[in-house]
Amino acid sequence: MSLTMWVRNMYSGPGGGAYTGPGGGMDTGPGGGAYTGPGGGMYSGPGGGAYTGPGGGLYTGPGGGAYTGPGGGLYSGPGGGLYSGPGGGLYTGPGGGMYTGPDSEPYMAVFPPWPLLVGLLQQMGMDQEASLIAEALESIGWRA
């Protein structure tokens, strides 16, 4: 099974992670980052962004979207979802997960959209990670 990678930056234009139109990170339709059906970023079944099993966006084991160690989606080191340096999920510049402009090489990840991820992590008891993301969102003008 191959993992779908949805755009997870915070660009609100077409294709961006904060875009609510077709294919956007906040799109609730098929294929969208906020879609709860099969293949969607908020789908909790196998292959979905909100799946807690192996390969899922909310899997806390090695390689998972919610894994905090090296290679995990919530890793705070270089390239990780909670890294604030270049290429990281909390980076506000081009290529970063908190970047709000158009980007030819946007930050990509398998977990649900940043604004929705905060609540899901809180439900999982991952309050520290949820807080870091919420603070980053607030710094770019979003309320999680």
Contact map, one row per residue, 1 for C-alpha under 8 A:
111000000000000000000000000000000000000000000010000000000000000000000000000000000000000000000000000000000000000000000000000000000000000000000000
111100000000000000000000000000000000000000000010000000000000000000000000000000000000000000000000000000000000000000000000000000000000000000000000
111110000000000000000000000000000000000000000010000000100000000000000000000000000000000000000000000000000000010000000000000000000000000000000000
011111000000000000000000000000000000001000000011000000000000000000000000000000000000000000000000000000000000010000000000000000000000000000000000
001111100000000000000000000000000000000000000000000000000000000000000000000000000000000000000000000000000001110000000000000000000000000000000000
000111110000000010000001100000011000000010000000000000000000000000000000000000000000000000000000000000000001110000000000000000000000000000000000
000011111000001110000001100000001000000000000000000000000000000000000000000000000000000000000000000000000111100000000000000000000000000000000000
000001111100000111000000100000000000000000000000000000000000000000000000000000000000000000000000100000000111100011000000000000000000000000000000
000000111110000111000000000000000000000000000000000000000000000000000000000000000000000010000011111100000111000000000000000000000000000000000000
000000011111000111100000000000000000000000000000000000000000000000000000000000000000000000000000111110000000000000000000000000000000000000000000
000000001111100111100000000000000000000000000000000000000000000000000000000000000000000000000000001111000000000000000000000000000000000000000000
000000000111111111110000000000000000000000000000000000000000000000000000000000000000000000000000000110000000000000000000000000000000000000000000
000000000011111101100000000000000000000000000000000000000000000000000000000000000000000000000000000001000000000000000000000000000000000000000000
000000000001111100101111000000000000000000000000000000000000000000000000000000000000000000000000000000000000000000000000000000000000000000000000
000000100001111110101111100000000000000000000000000000000000000000000000000000000000000000000000000000000000000000000000000000000000000000000000
000000111111111111100001100000000000000000000000000000000000000000000000000000000000000000000000000001000000000000000000000000000000000000000000
000001111111001111100001110000001000000000000000000000000000000000000000000000000000000000000000000000000000000010000000000000000000000000000000
000000011111100111110001110000000000000000000000000000000000000000000000000000000000000000000000000000000000000010000000000000000000000000000000
000000000111111111111011111000000000000000000000000000000000000000000000000000000000000000000000000000000000000000000000000000000000000000000000
000000000001000001111111111100000000000000000000000000000000000000000000000000000000000000000000000000000000000000000000000000000000000000000000
000000000000011000111111011000000000000000000000000000000000000000000000000000000000000000000000000000000000000000000000000000000000000000000000
000000000000011000011111001010010000000000000000000000000000000000000000000000000000000000000000000000000000000000000000000000000000000000000000
000000000000011000111111101000111000000000000000000000000000000000000000000000000000000000000000000000000000000000000000000000000000000000000000
000001100000011111111111111000011000000000000000000000000000000000000000000000000000000000000000000000000000000000000000000000000000000000000000
000001110000001111110011111000011100000010000000000000000000000000000000000000000000000000000000000000000000000010000000000000000000000000000000
000000000000000011111001111100011100000000000000000000000000000000000000000000000000000000000000000000000000000010000000000000000000000000000000
000000000000000000111111111110111110000000000000000000000000000000000000000000000000000000000000000000000000000000000000000000000000000000000000
000000000000000000010000011111011111000000000000000000000000000000000000000000000000000000000000000000000000000000000000000000000000000000000000
000000000000000000000100001111110110000000000000000000000000000000000000000000000000000000000000000000000000000000000000000000000000000000000000
000000000000000000000000000111110010101100000000000000000000000000000000000000000000000000000000000000000000000000000000000000000000000000000000
000000000000000000000010001011111010001110000000000000000000000000000000000000000000000000000000000000000000000000000000000000000000000000000000
000001000000000000000111111111111110000110000000000000000000000000000000000000000000000000000000000000000000000000000000000000000000000000000000
000001100000000010000011111100111110000111000000100000000000000000000000000000000000000000000000000000000000000110000000000000000000000000000000
000000000000000000000000111110011111000111000000000000000000000000000000000000000000000000000000000000000000000110000000000000000000000000000000
000000000000000000000000001111111111101111100000000000000000000000000000000000000000000000000000000000000000000000000000000000000000000000000000
000000000000000000000000000100000111110111110000000000000000000000000000000000000000000000000000000000000000000000000000000000000000000000000000
000000000000000000000000000001000011111101100000000000000000000000000000000000000000000000000000000000000000000000000000000000000000000000000000
000000000000000000000000000000000001111100101011000000000000000000000000000000000000000000000000000000000000000000000000000000000000000000000000
000100000000000000000000000001100010111110100011100000000000000000000000000000000000000000000000000000000000000000000000000000000000000000000000
000000000000000000000000000001111111111111100001100000000000000000000000000000000000000000000000000000000000000000000000000000000000000000000000
000001000000000000000000100000111111001111100001110000000000000000000000000000000000000000000000000000000000011110000000000000000000000000000000
000000000000000000000000000000001111100111110001110000000000000000000000000000000000000000000000000000000000000100000000000000000000000000000000
000000000000000000000000000000000011111111111011111000000000000000000000000000000000000000000000000000000000000000000000000000000000000000000000
000000000000000000000000000000000001000001111101111100000000000000000000000000000000000000000000000000000000000000000000000000000000000000000000
000000000000000000000000000000000000010000111111011000000000000000000000000000000000000000000000000000000000000000000000000000000000000000000000
000000000000000000000000000000000000000000011111001010110000000000000000000000000000000000000000000000000000000000000000000000000000000000000000
111100000000000000000000000000000000011000101111101000110000000000000000000000000000000000000000000000000000000000000000000000000000000000000000
000100000000000000000000000000000000011111111111111000011000000000000000000000000000000000000000000000000000000000000000000000000000000000000000
000000000000000000000000000000001000001111110011111000011100000000000000000000000000000000000000000000000000011100000000000000000000000000000000
000000000000000000000000000000000000000011111001111100011100000000000000000000000000000000000000000000000000001100000000000000000000000000000000
000000000000000000000000000000000000000000111111111110111110000000000000000000000000000000000000000000000000000000000000000000000000000000000000
000000000000000000000000000000000000000000010000011111011111000000000000000000000000000000000000000000000000000000000000000000000000000000000000
000000000000000000000000000000000000000000000100001111110110000000000000000000000000000000000000000000000000000000000000000000000000000000000000
000000000000000000000000000000000000000000000000000111110010100100000000000000000000000000000000000000000000000000000000000000000000000000000000
001000000000000000000000000000000000000000000110001011111010001110000000000000000000000000000000000000000000000000000000000000000000000000000000
000000000000000000000000000000000000000000000111111111111110000110000000000000000000000000000000000000000000011000000000000000000000000000000000
000000000000000000000000000000000000000000000001111100111110000111000000100000000000000000000000000000000000011100000000000000000000000000000000
000000000000000000000000000000000000000000000000111110011111000111100000000000000000000000000000000000000000001000000000000000000000000000000000
000000000000000000000000000000000000000000000000001111111111100111100000000000000000000000000000000000000000000000000000000000000000000000000000
000000000000000000000000000000000000000000000000000100000111110111110000000000000000000000000000000000000000000000000000000000000000000000000000
000000000000000000000000000000000000000000000000000001000011111101100000000000000000000000000000000000000000000000000000000000000000000000000000
000000000000000000000000000000000000000000000000000000000001111100101011000000000000000000000000000000000000000000000000000000000000000000000000
000000000000000000000000000000000000000000000000000000100000111110100111100000000000000000000000000000000000000000000000000000000000000000000000
000000000000000000000000000000000000000000000000000001111111111111100001100000000000000000000000000000000000000000000000000000000000000000000000
000000000000000000000000000000000000000000000000000000111111001111100001110000000000000000000000000000000000111000000000000000000000000000000000
000000000000000000000000000000000000000000000000000000001111100111110001110000000000000000000000000000000000001000000000000000000000000000000000
000000000000000000000000000000000000000000000000000000000111111111111011111000000000000000000000000000000000000000000000000000000000000000000000
000000000000000000000000000000000000000000000000000000000001000001111101111100000000000000000000000000000000000000000000000000000000000000000000
000000000000000000000000000000000000000000000000000000000000010000111111011100000000000000000000000000000000000000000000000000000000000000000000
000000000000000000000000000000000000000000000000000000000000001000011111001010010000000000000000000000000000000000000000000000000000000000000000
000000000000000000000000000000000000000000000000000000000000011000101111101000010000000000000000000000000000000000000000000000000000000000000000
000000000000000000000000000000000000000000000000000000000000011111111111111000011000000000000000000000000000000000000000000000000000000000000000
000000000000000000000000000000000000000000000000000000001000001111110011111000011100000000000000000000000000111000000000000000000000000000000000
000000000000000000000000000000000000000000000000000000000000000011111001111100011100000000000000000000000000000000000000000000001000000000000000
000000000000000000000000000000000000000000000000000000000000000000111111111110111110000000000000000000000000000000000000000000000000000000000000
000000000000000000000000000000000000000000000000000000000000000000011000011111011111000000000000000000000000000000000000000000000000000000000000
000000000000000000000000000000000000000000000000000000000000000000000100001111110110000000000000000000000000000000000000000000000000000000000000
000000000000000000000000000000000000000000000000000000000000000000000000000111110010111100000000000000000000000000000000000000000000000000000000
000000000000000000000000000000000000000000000000000000000000000000000000001011111010111110000000000000000000000000000000000000000000000000000000
000000000000000000000000000000000000000000000000000000000000000000000111111111111110000110000000000000000000000000000000000000000000000000000000
000000000000000000000000000000000000000000000000000000000000000000000001111100111110000111000000100000000000000000000000000000000000000000000000
000000000000000000000000000000000000000000000000000000000000000000000000111110011111000111000000000000000000000000000000000000001001100000000000
000000000000000000000000000000000000000000000000000000000000000000000000001111111111101111100000000000000000000000000000000000000000000000000000
000000000000000000000000000000000000000000000000000000000000000000000000000100000111110111110000000000000000000000000000000000000000000000000000
000000000000000000000000000000000000000000000000000000000000000000000000000001100011111101100000000000000000000000000000000000000000000000000000
000000000000000000000000000000000000000000000000000000000000000000000000000001100001111100101011000000000000000000000000000000000000000000000000
000000000000000000000000000000000000000000000000000000000000000000000000000001100010111110100111100000000010000000000000000000000000000000000000
000000000000000000000000000000000000000000000000000000000000000000000000000001111111111111100011100000000010000000000000000000000000000000000000
000000001000000000000000000000000000000000000000000000000000000000000000000000111111001111100001110000000010000000000000000000000000000000000000
000000000000000000000000000000000000000000000000000000000000000000000000000000001111100111110001110000000000000000000000000000000000100100000000
000000000000000000000000000000000000000000000000000000000000000000000000000000000011111111111011111000000000000000000000000000000000000000000000
000000000000000000000000000000000000000000000000000000000000000000000000000000000001000001111101111100000000000000000000000000000000000000000000
000000000000000000000000000000000000000000000000000000000000000000000000000000000000010000111111011000000000000000000000000000000000000000000000
000000000000000000000000000000000000000000000000000000000000000000000000000000000000001000011111001010100100000000000000000000000000000000000000
000000001000000000000000000000000000000000000000000000000000000000000000000000000000011100101111101000101110000000000000000000000000000000000000
000000001000000000000000000000000000000000000000000000000000000000000000000000000000011111111111111000000110000000000000000000000000000000000000
000000011100000000000000000000000000000000000000000000000000000000000000000000001000001111110011111000000111000000000000000000000000000000000000
000000001100000000000000000000000000000000000000000000000000000000000000000000000000000011111001111100000000000000000000000000000000000110010000
000000001110000000000000000000000000000000000000000000000000000000000000000000000000000000111111111110000000000000000000000000000000000000000000
000000001111000000000000000000000000000000000000000000000000000000000000000000000000000000010000011111000000000000000000000000000000000000010000
000000000111000000000000000000000000000000000000000000000000000000000000000000000000000000000100001111100000000000000000000000000000000000000000
000000000010100100000000000000000000000000000000000000000000000000000000000000000000000000000000000111110000000000000000000000000000000000000000
000000000000000000000000000000000000000000000000000000000000000000000000000000000000000000000110000011111100000000000000000000000000000000000000
000000000000000000000000000000000000000000000000000000000000000000000000000000000000000000000000000001111100000000000000000000000000000000000000
000000000000000000000000000000000000000000000000000000000000000000000000000000000000000000000010000000111110000000000000000000000000000000000000
000000111000000000000000000000000000000000000000000000000000000000000000000000000000000000000111100000111111000000000000000000000000000000000000
000000111000000000000000000000000000000000000000000000000000000000000000000000000000001110000011100000001111100000000000000000000000000000000000
000011111000000000000000000000000000000000000000000000000000000000000000000000000000000000000000100000000111110000000000000000000000000000000000
000011110000000000000000000000000000000000000000000000000000000010000000100000000000000000000000000000000011111000000000000000000000000000000000
001111000000000000000000000000000000000010000000100000011000000010000000100000000000000000000000000000000001111100000000000000000000000000000000
000000000000000000000000000000000000000010000000110000011100000011000000100000000000000000000000000000000000111110001000000000000000000000000000
000000000000000000000000000000001100000011000000110000001000000000000000000000000000000000000000000000000000011111011000000000000000000000000000
000000010000000011000000110000001100000010000000000000000000000000000000000000000000000000000000000000000000001111111000000000000000000000000000
000000010000000000000000000000000000000000000000000000000000000000000000000000000000000000000000000000000000000111111100000000000000100010000000
000000000000000000000000000000000000000000000000000000000000000000000000000000000000000000000000000000000000000011111110000000000000010010000111
000000000000000000000000000000000000000000000000000000000000000000000000000000000000000000000000000000000000000111111111000000000000000000000001
000000000000000000000000000000000000000000000000000000000000000000000000000000000000000000000000000000000000001111111111100000000100000000000000
000000000000000000000000000000000000000000000000000000000000000000000000000000000000000000000000000000000000000001111111110000000110110000000001
000000000000000000000000000000000000000000000000000000000000000000000000000000000000000000000000000000000000000000111111111000000100000000000001
000000000000000000000000000000000000000000000000000000000000000000000000000000000000000000000000000000000000000000011111111100000000000000000000
000000000000000000000000000000000000000000000000000000000000000000000000000000000000000000000000000000000000000000001111111111101100000000000000
000000000000000000000000000000000000000000000000000000000000000000000000000000000000000000000000000000000000000000000111111111100100000000000000
000000000000000000000000000000000000000000000000000000000000000000000000000000000000000000000000000000000000000000000011111111000000000000000000
000000000000000000000000000000000000000000000000000000000000000000000000000000000000000000000000000000000000000000000001111111000000000000000000
000000000000000000000000000000000000000000000000000000000000000000000000000000000000000000000000000000000000000000000000111111100000000000000000
000000000000000000000000000000000000000000000000000000000000000000000000000000000000000000000000000000000000000000000000111111111100000000000000
000000000000000000000000000000000000000000000000000000000000000000000000000000000000000000000000000000000000000000000000110011111110000000000000
000000000000000000000000000000000000000000000000000000000000000000000000000000000000000000000000000000000000000000000000000001111111000000000000
000000000000000000000000000000000000000000000000000000000000000000000000010000000100000000000000000000000000000000000000100001111111100000000000
000000000000000000000000000000000000000000000000000000000000000000000000000000000000000000000000000000000000000000001110110001111111110000000000
000000000000000000000000000000000000000000000000000000000000000000000000000000000000000000000000000000000000000000000100000000111111111000000000
000000000000000000000000000000000000000000000000000000000000000000000000000000000100000000000000000000000000000000000000000000011111111100000000
000000000000000000000000000000000000000000000000000000000000000000000000000000000100000001000000000000000000000001000100000000001111111110000000
000000000000000000000000000000000000000000000000000000000000000000000000000000000000000000000000000000000000000000100100000000000111111111000011
000000000000000000000000000000000000000000000000000000000000000000000000000000000000000000000000000000000000000000000000000000000011111111100000
000000000000000000000000000000000000000000000000000000000000000000000000000000000000000001000000010000000000000000000000000000000001111111110000
000000000000000000000000000000000000000000000000000000000000000000000000000000000000000000000000010000000000000001100000000000000000111111111111
000000000000000000000000000000000000000000000000000000000000000000000000000000000000000000000000000000000000000000000000000000000000011111111111
000000000000000000000000000000000000000000000000000000000000000000000000000000000000000000000000000000000000000000000000000000000000001111111100
000000000000000000000000000000000000000000000000000000000000000000000000000000000000000000000000010100000000000000000000000000000000000111111100
000000000000000000000000000000000000000000000000000000000000000000000000000000000000000000000000000000000000000000000000000000000000000011111110
000000000000000000000000000000000000000000000000000000000000000000000000000000000000000000000000000000000000000000100000000000000000000011111111
000000000000000000000000000000000000000000000000000000000000000000000000000000000000000000000000000000000000000000100000000000000000010011001111
000000000000000000000000000000000000000000000000000000000000000000000000000000000000000000000000000000000000000000110110000000000000010011000111
